[in-house]
Amino acid sequence: MENFRFTAFEKTGEVLFDEVWTFENEEMAKVEGQKQIEEKGVENTTHRLVNSTGKLVLFHV
């Protein structure tokens, strides 16, 4: 299992979410992470999901 950090922002820079999510691997992080983003209702806000080394897995402006 790997840890990934999810962060979502308002246009003002206000942080909406800053959470650590755990997934089996990077591919699962992309699929399951997108589902969680949609469940939180922030799919159209600026957000990112990065792995433990800082590599972008998901990103939306």
PQR file with spaces between the fields and no chain letter, atoms N, CA, C, O and H, PARSE charges and radii, in Angstrom:
ATOM       1  N    MET     1       0.843   -1.177    0.000 -0.4000 1.5000
ATOM       2  CA   MET     1       0.000    0.000    0.000 -0.0000 2.0000
ATOM       3  C    MET     1       0.894    1.247    0.000  0.5500 1.7000
ATOM       4  O    MET     1       1.946    1.288    0.638 -0.5500 1.4000
ATOM       5  N    GLU     2       0.439    2.240   -0.728 -0.4000 1.5000
ATOM       6  CA   GLU     2       1.183    3.486   -0.838 -0.0000 2.0000
ATOM       7  C    GLU     2       0.313    4.656   -0.390  0.5500 1.7000
ATOM       8  O    GLU     2      -0.905    4.640   -0.569 -0.5500 1.4000
ATOM       9  H    GLU     2      -0.416    2.206   -1.246  0.4000 1.0000
ATOM      10  N    ASN     3       0.949    5.667    0.191 -0.4000 1.5000
ATOM      11  CA   ASN     3       0.241    6.881    0.591 -0.0000 2.0000
ATOM      12  C    ASN     3       0.311    7.918   -0.528  0.5500 1.7000
ATOM      13  O    ASN     3       1.337    8.079   -1.189 -0.5500 1.4000
ATOM      14  H    ASN     3       1.938    5.680    0.336  0.4000 1.0000
ATOM      15  N    PHE     4      -0.799    8.609   -0.720 -0.4000 1.5000
ATOM      16  CA   PHE     4      -0.914    9.684   -1.699 -0.0000 2.0000
ATOM      17  C    PHE     4      -1.543   10.871   -0.999  0.5500 1.7000
ATOM      18  O    PHE     4      -2.420   10.696   -0.154 -0.5500 1.4000
ATOM      19  H    PHE     4      -1.633    8.479   -0.184  0.4000 1.0000
ATOM      20  N    ARG     5      -1.112   12.071   -1.336 -0.4000 1.5000
ATOM      21  CA   ARG     5      -1.687   13.270   -0.730 -0.0000 2.0000
ATOM      22  C    ARG     5      -2.623   13.941   -1.728  0.5500 1.7000
ATOM      23  O    ARG     5      -2.251   14.235   -2.864 -0.5500 1.4000
ATOM      24  H    ARG     5      -0.399   12.213   -2.023  0.4000 1.0000
ATOM      25  N    PHE     6      -3.860   14.173   -1.264 -0.4000 1.5000
ATOM      26  CA   PHE     6      -4.869   14.854   -2.061 -0.0000 2.0000
ATOM      27  C    PHE     6      -5.062   16.252   -1.494  0.5500 1.7000
ATOM      28  O    PHE     6      -5.223   16.422   -0.285 -0.5500 1.4000
ATOM      29  H    PHE     6      -4.163   13.934   -0.341  0.4000 1.0000
ATOM      30  N    THR     7      -5.046   17.251   -2.368 -0.4000 1.5000
ATOM      31  CA   THR     7      -5.265   18.631   -1.961 -0.0000 2.0000
ATOM      32  C    THR     7      -6.191   19.294   -2.969  0.5500 1.7000
ATOM      33  O    THR     7      -6.004   19.150   -4.177 -0.5500 1.4000
ATOM      34  H    THR     7      -4.916   17.113   -3.350  0.4000 1.0000
ATOM      35  N    ALA     8      -7.189   20.020   -2.479 -0.4000 1.5000
ATOM      36  CA   ALA     8      -8.115   20.780   -3.334 -0.0000 2.0000
ATOM      37  C    ALA     8      -8.147   22.219   -2.834  0.5500 1.7000
ATOM      38  O    ALA     8      -8.120   22.477   -1.630 -0.5500 1.4000
ATOM      39  H    ALA     8      -7.341   20.138   -1.497  0.4000 1.0000
ATOM      40  N    PHE     9      -8.206   23.164   -3.796 -0.4000 1.5000
ATOM      41  CA   PHE     9      -8.135   24.587   -3.481 -0.0000 2.0000
ATOM      42  C    PHE     9      -9.261   25.359   -4.127  0.5500 1.7000
ATOM      43  O    PHE     9      -9.736   24.996   -5.203 -0.5500 1.4000
ATOM      44  H    PHE     9      -8.228   22.955   -4.774  0.4000 1.0000
ATOM      45  N    GLU    10      -9.694   26.436   -3.465 -0.4000 1.5000
ATOM      46  CA   GLU    10     -10.562   27.436   -4.076 -0.0000 2.0000
ATOM      47  C    GLU    10      -9.678   28.342   -4.919  0.5500 1.7000
ATOM      48  O    GLU    10      -8.458   28.332   -4.757 -0.5500 1.4000
ATOM      49  H    GLU    10      -9.307   26.731   -2.591  0.4000 1.0000
ATOM      50  N    LYS    11     -10.269   29.125   -5.818 -0.4000 1.5000
ATOM      51  CA   LYS    11      -9.509   30.078   -6.630 -0.0000 2.0000
ATOM      52  C    LYS    11      -8.808   31.120   -5.768  0.5500 1.7000
ATOM      53  O    LYS    11      -7.810   31.702   -6.193 -0.5500 1.4000
ATOM      54  H    LYS    11     -11.260   29.133   -5.950  0.4000 1.0000
ATOM      55  N    THR    12      -9.312   31.359   -4.576 -0.4000 1.5000
ATOM      56  CA   THR    12      -8.713   32.319   -3.650 -0.0000 2.0000
ATOM      57  C    THR    12      -7.458   31.770   -2.979  0.5500 1.7000
ATOM      58  O    THR    12      -6.718   32.513   -2.334 -0.5500 1.4000
ATOM      59  H    THR    12     -10.123   30.886   -4.231  0.4000 1.0000
ATOM      60  N    GLY    13      -7.220   30.466   -3.132 -0.4000 1.5000
ATOM      61  CA   GLY    13      -6.090   29.822   -2.481 -0.0000 2.0000
ATOM      62  C    GLY    13      -6.470   29.092   -1.205  0.5500 1.7000
ATOM      63  O    GLY    13      -5.647   28.397   -0.610 -0.5500 1.4000
ATOM      64  H    GLY    13      -7.821   29.862   -3.655  0.4000 1.0000
ATOM      65  N    GLU    14      -7.720   29.253   -0.787 -0.4000 1.5000
ATOM      66  CA   GLU    14      -8.192   28.560    0.413 -0.0000 2.0000
ATOM      67  C    GLU    14      -8.158   27.045    0.187  0.5500 1.7000
ATOM      68  O    GLU    14      -8.645   26.549   -0.829 -0.5500 1.4000
ATOM      69  H    GLU    14      -8.389   29.819   -1.270  0.4000 1.0000
ATOM      70  N    VAL    15      -7.585   26.331    1.131 -0.4000 1.5000
ATOM      71  CA   VAL    15      -7.492   24.874    1.039 -0.0000 2.0000
ATOM      72  C    VAL    15      -8.813   24.266    1.471  0.5500 1.7000
ATOM      73  O    VAL    15      -9.284   24.500    2.584 -0.5500 1.4000
ATOM      74  H    VAL    15      -7.189   26.733    1.957  0.4000 1.0000
ATOM      75  N    LEU    16      -9.409   23.476    0.574 -0.4000 1.5000
ATOM      76  CA   LEU    16     -10.667   22.789    0.888 -0.0000 2.0000
ATOM      77  C    LEU    16     -10.400   21.429    1.528  0.5500 1.7000
ATOM      78  O    LEU    16     -11.051   21.044    2.499 -0.5500 1.4000
ATOM      79  H    LEU    16      -9.025   23.285   -0.329  0.4000 1.0000
ATOM      80  N    PHE    17      -9.439   20.718    0.968 -0.4000 1.5000
ATOM      81  CA   PHE    17      -9.070   19.390    1.477 -0.0000 2.0000
ATOM      82  C    PHE    17      -7.557   19.249    1.424  0.5500 1.7000
ATOM      83  O    PHE    17      -6.915   19.706    0.478 -0.5500 1.4000
ATOM      84  H    PHE    17      -8.910   21.031    0.179  0.4000 1.0000
ATOM      85  N    ASP    18      -6.999   18.622    2.431 -0.4000 1.5000
ATOM      86  CA   ASP    18      -5.586   18.260    2.469 -0.0000 2.0000
ATOM      87  C    ASP    18      -5.525   16.949    3.241  0.5500 1.7000
ATOM      88  O    ASP    18      -5.435   16.933    4.469 -0.5500 1.4000
ATOM      89  H    ASP    18      -7.520   18.251    3.199  0.4000 1.0000
ATOM      90  N    GLU    19      -5.576   15.850    2.493 -0.4000 1.5000
ATOM      91  CA   GLU    19      -5.740   14.531    3.113 -0.0000 2.0000
ATOM      92  C    GLU    19      -4.730   13.537    2.552  0.5500 1.7000
ATOM      93  O    GLU    19      -4.241   13.688    1.432 -0.5500 1.4000
ATOM      94  H    GLU    19      -5.648   15.863    1.496  0.4000 1.0000
ATOM      95  N    VAL    20      -4.432   12.527    3.348 -0.4000 1.5000
ATOM      96  CA   VAL    20      -3.600   11.414    2.891 -0.0000 2.0000
ATOM      97  C    VAL    20      -4.527   10.246    2.595  0.5500 1.7000
ATOM      98  O    VAL    20      -5.299    9.814    3.451 -0.5500 1.4000
ATOM      99  H    VAL    20      -4.829   12.404    4.257  0.4000 1.0000
ATOM     100  N    TRP    21      -4.439    9.744    1.375 -0.4000 1.5000
ATOM     101  CA   TRP    21      -5.219    8.593    0.944 -0.0000 2.0000
ATOM     102  C    TRP    21      -4.259    7.438    0.683  0.5500 1.7000
ATOM     103  O    TRP    21      -3.128    7.656    0.247 -0.5500 1.4000
ATOM     104  H    TRP    21      -3.812   10.095    0.680  0.4000 1.0000
ATOM     105  N    THR    22      -4.696    6.228    0.945 -0.4000 1.5000
ATOM     106  CA   THR    22      -3.867    5.046    0.739 -0.0000 2.0000
ATOM     107  C    THR    22      -4.479    4.172   -0.340  0.5500 1.7000
ATOM     108  O    THR    22      -5.665    3.844   -0.301 -0.5500 1.4000
ATOM     109  H    THR    22      -5.614    6.051    1.299  0.4000 1.0000
ATOM     110  N    PHE    23      -3.644    3.801   -1.309 -0.4000 1.5000
ATOM     111  CA   PHE    23      -4.065    2.937   -2.407 -0.0000 2.0000
ATOM     112  C    PHE    23      -3.015    1.857   -2.625  0.5500 1.7000
ATOM     113  O    PHE    23      -1.873    1.975   -2.179 -0.5500 1.4000
ATOM     114  H    PHE    23      -2.681    4.068   -1.341  0.4000 1.0000
ATOM     115  N    GLU    24      -3.423    0.814   -3.315 -0.4000 1.5000
ATOM     116  CA   GLU    24      -2.541   -0.308   -3.590 -0.0000 2.0000
ATOM     117  C    GLU    24      -1.351    0.099   -4.453  0.5500 1.7000
ATOM     118  O    GLU    24      -0.219   -0.316   -4.208 -0.5500 1.4000
ATOM     119  H    GLU    24      -4.350    0.718   -3.677  0.4000 1.0000
ATOM     120  N    ASN    25      -1.626    0.917   -5.468 -0.4000 1.5000
ATOM     121  CA   ASN    25      -0.571    1.351   -6.383 -0.0000 2.0000
ATOM     122  C    ASN    25      -1.034    2.614   -7.106  0.5500 1.7000
ATOM     123  O    ASN    25      -2.139    3.101   -6.867 -0.5500 1.4000
ATOM     124  H    ASN    25      -2.547    1.254   -5.667  0.4000 1.0000
ATOM     125  N    GLU    26      -0.193    3.138   -7.984 -0.4000 1.5000
ATOM     126  CA   GLU    26      -0.502    4.388   -8.676 -0.0000 2.0000
ATOM     127  C    GLU    26      -1.705    4.261   -9.600  0.5500 1.7000
ATOM     128  O    GLU    26      -2.501    5.194   -9.706 -0.5500 1.4000
ATOM     129  H    GLU    26       0.705    2.743   -8.178  0.4000 1.0000
ATOM     130  N    GLU    27      -1.848    3.140  -10.258 -0.4000 1.5000
ATOM     131  CA   GLU    27      -2.993    2.938  -11.157 -0.0000 2.0000
ATOM     132  C    GLU    27      -4.310    2.953  -10.386  0.5500 1.7000
ATOM     133  O    GLU    27      -5.288    3.557  -10.825 -0.5500 1.4000
ATOM     134  H    GLU    27      -1.202    2.382  -10.172  0.4000 1.0000
ATOM     135  N    MET    28      -4.327    2.284   -9.233 -0.4000 1.5000
ATOM     136  CA   MET    28      -5.525    2.297   -8.391 -0.0000 2.0000
ATOM     137  C    MET    28      -5.784    3.697   -7.845  0.5500 1.7000
ATOM     138  O    MET    28      -6.936    4.098   -7.681 -0.5500 1.4000
ATOM     139  H    MET    28      -3.532    1.794   -8.876  0.4000 1.0000
ATOM     140  N    ALA    29      -4.731    4.430   -7.569 -0.4000 1.5000
ATOM     141  CA   ALA    29      -4.878    5.799   -7.076 -0.0000 2.0000
ATOM     142  C    ALA    29      -5.587    6.661   -8.110  0.5500 1.7000
ATOM     143  O    ALA    29      -6.426    7.488   -7.754 -0.5500 1.4000
ATOM     144  H    ALA    29      -3.795    4.104   -7.702  0.4000 1.0000
ATOM     145  N    LYS    30      -5.264    6.480   -9.380 -0.4000 1.5000
ATOM     146  CA   LYS    30      -5.913    7.252  -10.438 -0.0000 2.0000
ATOM     147  C    LYS    30      -7.406    6.948  -10.493  0.5500 1.7000
ATOM     148  O    LYS    30      -8.229    7.863  -10.535 -0.5500 1.4000
ATOM     149  H    LYS    30      -4.582    5.808   -9.670  0.4000 1.0000
ATOM     150  N    VAL    31      -7.748    5.689  -10.493 -0.4000 1.5000
ATOM     151  CA   VAL    31      -9.151    5.273  -10.635 -0.0000 2.0000
ATOM     152  C    VAL    31      -9.951    5.578   -9.376  0.5500 1.7000
ATOM     153  O    VAL    31     -10.976    6.256   -9.437 -0.5500 1.4000
ATOM     154  H    VAL    31      -7.080    4.946  -10.459  0.4000 1.0000
ATOM     155  N    GLU    32      -9.488    5.084   -8.246 -0.4000 1.5000
ATOM     156  CA   GLU    32     -10.219    5.257   -6.987 -0.0000 2.0000
ATOM     157  C    GLU    32     -10.146    6.698   -6.499  0.5500 1.7000
ATOM     158  O    GLU    32     -11.095    7.198   -5.895 -0.5500 1.4000
ATOM     159  H    GLU    32      -8.655    4.533   -8.196  0.4000 1.0000
ATOM     160  N    GLY    33      -9.036    7.361   -6.755 -0.4000 1.5000
ATOM     161  CA   GLY    33      -8.893    8.761   -6.377 -0.0000 2.0000
ATOM     162  C    GLY    33      -9.904    9.626   -7.102  0.5500 1.7000
ATOM     163  O    GLY    33     -10.511   10.509   -6.497 -0.5500 1.4000
ATOM     164  H    GLY    33      -8.265    6.955   -7.246  0.4000 1.0000
ATOM     165  N    GLN    34     -10.091    9.383   -8.391 -0.4000 1.5000
ATOM     166  CA   GLN    34     -11.061   10.150   -9.164 -0.0000 2.0000
ATOM     167  C    GLN    34     -12.472    9.959   -8.603  0.5500 1.7000
ATOM     168  O    GLN    34     -13.257   10.905   -8.547 -0.5500 1.4000
ATOM     169  H    GLN    34      -9.598    8.665   -8.882  0.4000 1.0000
ATOM     170  N    LYS    35     -12.782    8.741   -8.194 -0.4000 1.5000
ATOM     171  CA   LYS    35     -14.098    8.472   -7.590 -0.0000 2.0000
ATOM     172  C    LYS    35     -14.275    9.273   -6.304  0.5500 1.7000
ATOM     173  O    LYS    35     -15.331    9.863   -6.075 -0.5500 1.4000
ATOM     174  H    LYS    35     -12.144    7.972   -8.241  0.4000 1.0000
ATOM     175  N    GLN    36     -13.244    9.293   -5.471 -0.4000 1.5000
ATOM     176  CA   GLN    36     -13.330   10.016   -4.199 -0.0000 2.0000
ATOM     177  C    GLN    36     -13.452   11.521   -4.429  0.5500 1.7000
ATOM     178  O    GLN    36     -14.160   12.213   -3.697 -0.5500 1.4000
ATOM     179  H    GLN    36     -12.386    8.814   -5.657  0.4000 1.0000
ATOM     180  N    ILE    37     -12.758   12.019   -5.447 -0.4000 1.5000
ATOM     181  CA   ILE    37     -12.833   13.445   -5.796 -0.0000 2.0000
ATOM     182  C    ILE    37     -14.261   13.802   -6.195  0.5500 1.7000
ATOM     183  O    ILE    37     -14.790   14.831   -5.773 -0.5500 1.4000
ATOM     184  H    ILE    37     -12.183   11.457   -6.042  0.4000 1.0000
ATOM     185  N    GLU    38     -14.879   12.954   -7.003 -0.4000 1.5000
ATOM     186  CA   GLU    38     -16.259   13.193   -7.426 -0.0000 2.0000
ATOM     187  C    GLU    38     -17.219   13.110   -6.240  0.5500 1.7000
ATOM     188  O    GLU    38     -18.156   13.903   -6.148 -0.5500 1.4000
ATOM     189  H    GLU    38     -14.450   12.118   -7.346  0.4000 1.0000
ATOM     190  N    GLU    39     -16.993   12.160   -5.334 -0.4000 1.5000
ATOM     191  CA   GLU    39     -17.839   12.030   -4.146 -0.0000 2.0000
ATOM     192  C    GLU    39     -17.760   13.277   -3.267  0.5500 1.7000
ATOM     193  O    GLU    39     -18.754   13.667   -2.653 -0.5500 1.4000
ATOM     194  H    GLU    39     -16.231   11.516   -5.409  0.4000 1.0000
ATOM     195  N    LYS    40     -16.587   13.902   -3.204 -0.4000 1.5000
ATOM     196  CA   LYS    40     -16.410   15.113   -2.409 -0.0000 2.0000
ATOM     197  C    LYS    40     -16.957   16.344   -3.127  0.5500 1.7000
ATOM     198  O    LYS    40     -17.105   17.406   -2.523 -0.5500 1.4000
ATOM     199  H    LYS    40     -15.780   13.586   -3.703  0.4000 1.0000
ATOM     200  N    GLY    41     -17.260   16.194   -4.431 -0.4000 1.5000
ATOM     201  CA   GLY    41     -17.839   17.296   -5.196 -0.0000 2.0000
ATOM     202  C    GLY    41     -16.840   18.369   -5.597  0.5500 1.7000
ATOM     203  O    GLY    41     -17.219   19.521   -5.809 -0.5500 1.4000
ATOM     204  H    GLY    41     -17.140   15.331   -4.921  0.4000 1.0000
ATOM     205  N    VAL    42     -15.572   18.002   -5.703 -0.4000 1.5000
ATOM     206  CA   VAL    42     -14.546   18.995   -6.054 -0.0000 2.0000
ATOM     207  C    VAL    42     -13.870   18.690   -7.392  0.5500 1.7000
ATOM     208  O    VAL    42     -12.753   19.139   -7.647 -0.5500 1.4000
ATOM     209  H    VAL    42     -15.265   17.066   -5.531  0.4000 1.0000
ATOM     210  N    GLU    43     -14.550   17.929   -8.236 -0.4000 1.5000
ATOM     211  CA   GLU    43     -13.951   17.558   -9.527 -0.0000 2.0000
ATOM     212  C    GLU    43     -13.713   18.754  -10.439  0.5500 1.7000
ATOM     213  O    GLU    43     -12.887   18.680  -11.349 -0.5500 1.4000
ATOM     214  H    GLU    43     -15.458   17.564   -8.029  0.4000 1.0000
ATOM     215  N    ASN    44     -14.433   19.868  -10.205 -0.4000 1.5000
ATOM     216  CA   ASN    44     -14.269   21.055  -11.040 -0.0000 2.0000
ATOM     217  C    ASN    44     -13.484   22.171  -10.354  0.5500 1.7000
ATOM     218  O    ASN    44     -13.403   23.283  -10.874 -0.5500 1.4000
ATOM     219  H    ASN    44     -15.104   19.928   -9.465  0.4000 1.0000
ATOM     220  N    THR    45     -12.910   21.881   -9.196 -0.4000 1.5000
ATOM     221  CA   THR    45     -12.045   22.851   -8.530 -0.0000 2.0000
ATOM     222  C    THR    45     -10.596   22.427   -8.752  0.5500 1.7000
ATOM     223  O    THR    45     -10.327   21.300   -9.167 -0.5500 1.4000
ATOM     224  H    THR    45     -12.975   20.978   -8.773  0.4000 1.0000
ATOM     225  N    THR    46      -9.674   23.333   -8.475 -0.4000 1.5000
ATOM     226  CA   THR    46      -8.264   22.990   -8.603 -0.0000 2.0000
ATOM     227  C    THR    46      -7.918   21.938   -7.562  0.5500 1.7000
ATOM     228  O    THR    46      -8.155   22.129   -6.369 -0.5500 1.4000
ATOM     229  H    THR    46      -9.892   24.248   -8.138  0.4000 1.0000
ATOM     230  N    HIS    47      -7.358   20.831   -8.022 -0.4000 1.5000
ATOM     231  CA   HIS    47      -6.968   19.769   -7.098 -0.0000 2.0000
ATOM     232  C    HIS    47      -5.800   18.974   -7.662  0.5500 1.7000
ATOM     233  O    HIS    47      -5.495   19.031   -8.853 -0.5500 1.4000
ATOM     234  H    HIS    47      -7.166   20.676   -8.991  0.4000 1.0000
ATOM     235  N    ARG    48      -5.160   18.234   -6.770 -0.4000 1.5000
ATOM     236  CA   ARG    48      -4.040   17.384   -7.180 -0.0000 2.0000
ATOM     237  C    ARG    48      -3.959   16.175   -6.258  0.5500 1.7000
ATOM     238  O    ARG    48      -4.353   16.221   -5.093 -0.5500 1.4000
ATOM     239  H    ARG    48      -5.408   18.188   -5.802  0.4000 1.0000
ATOM     240  N    LEU    49      -3.442   15.114   -6.811 -0.4000 1.5000
ATOM     241  CA   LEU    49      -3.156   13.898   -6.057 -0.0000 2.0000
ATOM     242  C    LEU    49      -1.721   13.533   -6.403  0.5500 1.7000
ATOM     243  O    LEU    49      -1.398   13.321   -7.571 -0.5500 1.4000
ATOM     244  H    LEU    49      -3.122   15.076   -7.758  0.4000 1.0000
ATOM     245  N    VAL    50      -0.862   13.459   -5.396 -0.4000 1.5000
ATOM     246  CA   VAL    50       0.549   13.171   -5.626 -0.0000 2.0000
ATOM     247  C    VAL    50       0.972   11.947   -4.815  0.5500 1.7000
ATOM     248  O    VAL    50       0.403   11.648   -3.765 -0.5500 1.4000
ATOM     249  H    VAL    50      -1.124   13.632   -4.446  0.4000 1.0000
ATOM     250  N    ASN    51       1.983   11.247   -5.330 -0.4000 1.5000
ATOM     251  CA   ASN    51       2.499   10.104   -4.576 -0.0000 2.0000
ATOM     252  C    ASN    51       3.479   10.592   -3.522  0.5500 1.7000
ATOM     253  O    ASN    51       3.690   11.798   -3.391 -0.5500 1.4000
ATOM     254  H    ASN    51       2.445   11.490   -6.183  0.4000 1.0000
ATOM     255  N    SER    52       4.077    9.690   -2.776 -0.4000 1.5000
ATOM     256  CA   SER    52       4.943   10.068   -1.651 -0.0000 2.0000
ATOM     257  C    SER    52       6.225   10.769   -2.087  0.5500 1.7000
ATOM     258  O    SER    52       6.891   11.398   -1.265 -0.5500 1.4000
ATOM     259  H    SER    52       3.906    8.711   -2.883  0.4000 1.0000
ATOM     260  N    THR    53       6.580   10.669   -3.366 -0.4000 1.5000
ATOM     261  CA   THR    53       7.772   11.370   -3.856 -0.0000 2.0000
ATOM     262  C    THR    53       7.413   12.696   -4.519  0.5500 1.7000
ATOM     263  O    THR    53       8.299   13.406   -4.994 -0.5500 1.4000
ATOM     264  H    THR    53       6.038   10.158   -4.034  0.4000 1.0000
ATOM     265  N    GLY    54       6.117   13.043   -4.559 -0.4000 1.5000
ATOM     266  CA   GLY    54       5.677   14.303   -5.128 -0.0000 2.0000
ATOM     267  C    GLY    54       5.268   14.235   -6.585  0.5500 1.7000
ATOM     268  O    GLY    54       4.936   15.263   -7.175 -0.5500 1.4000
ATOM     269  H    GLY    54       5.397   12.466   -4.173  0.4000 1.0000
ATOM     270  N    LYS    55       5.282   13.050   -7.183 -0.4000 1.5000
ATOM     271  CA   LYS    55       4.881   12.891   -8.580 -0.0000 2.0000
ATOM     272  C    LYS    55       3.368   13.079   -8.703  0.5500 1.7000
ATOM     273  O    LYS    55       2.597   12.479   -7.953 -0.5500 1.4000
ATOM     274  H    LYS    55       5.551   12.215   -6.703  0.4000 1.0000
ATOM     275  N    LEU    56       2.948   13.925   -9.663 -0.4000 1.5000
ATOM     276  CA   LEU    56       1.521   14.133   -9.887 -0.0000 2.0000
ATOM     277  C    LEU    56       0.866   12.879  -10.451  0.5500 1.7000
ATOM     278  O    LEU    56       1.339   12.306  -11.432 -0.5500 1.4000
ATOM     279  H    LEU    56       3.574   14.412  -10.271  0.4000 1.0000
ATOM     280  N    VAL    57      -0.209   12.468   -9.830 -0.4000 1.5000
ATOM     281  CA   VAL    57      -0.979   11.330  -10.297 -0.0000 2.0000
ATOM     282  C    VAL    57      -2.255   11.832  -10.964  0.5500 1.7000
ATOM     283  O    VAL    57      -2.632   11.350  -12.032 -0.5500 1.4000
ATOM     284  H    VAL    57      -0.593   12.934   -9.032  0.4000 1.0000
ATOM     285  N    LEU    58      -2.915   12.796  -10.339 -0.4000 1.5000
ATOM     286  CA   LEU    58      -4.095   13.471  -10.890 -0.0000 2.0000
ATOM     287  C    LEU    58      -3.919   14.962  -10.657  0.5500 1.7000
ATOM     288  O    LEU    58      -3.384   15.381   -9.631 -0.5500 1.4000
ATOM     289  H    LEU    58      -2.609   13.188   -9.471  0.4000 1.0000
ATOM     290  N    PHE    59      -4.375   15.763  -11.625 -0.4000 1.5000
ATOM     291  CA   PHE    59      -4.262   17.213  -11.490 -0.0000 2.0000
ATOM     292  C    PHE    59      -5.362   17.867  -12.315  0.5500 1.7000
ATOM     293  O    PHE    59      -5.640   17.463  -13.444 -0.5500 1.4000
ATOM     294  H    PHE    59      -4.809   15.422  -12.459  0.4000 1.0000
ATOM     295  N    HIS    60      -5.981   18.886  -11.727 -0.4000 1.5000
ATOM     296  CA   HIS    60      -7.021   19.646  -12.451 -0.0000 2.0000
ATOM     297  C    HIS    60      -6.925   21.104  -12.029  0.5500 1.7000
ATOM     298  O    HIS    60      -6.819   21.412  -10.842 -0.5500 1.4000
ATOM     299  H    HIS    60      -5.755   19.214  -10.809  0.4000 1.0000
ATOM     300  N    VAL    61      -6.963   22.007  -13.021 -0.4000 1.5000
ATOM     301  CA   VAL    61      -6.933   23.449  -12.738 -0.0000 2.0000
ATOM     302  C    VAL    61      -8.310   24.011  -12.916  0.5500 1.7000
ATOM     303  O    VAL    61      -8.516   25.211  -12.729 -0.5500 1.4000
ATOM     304  H    VAL    61      -7.049   21.757  -13.985  0.4000 1.0000
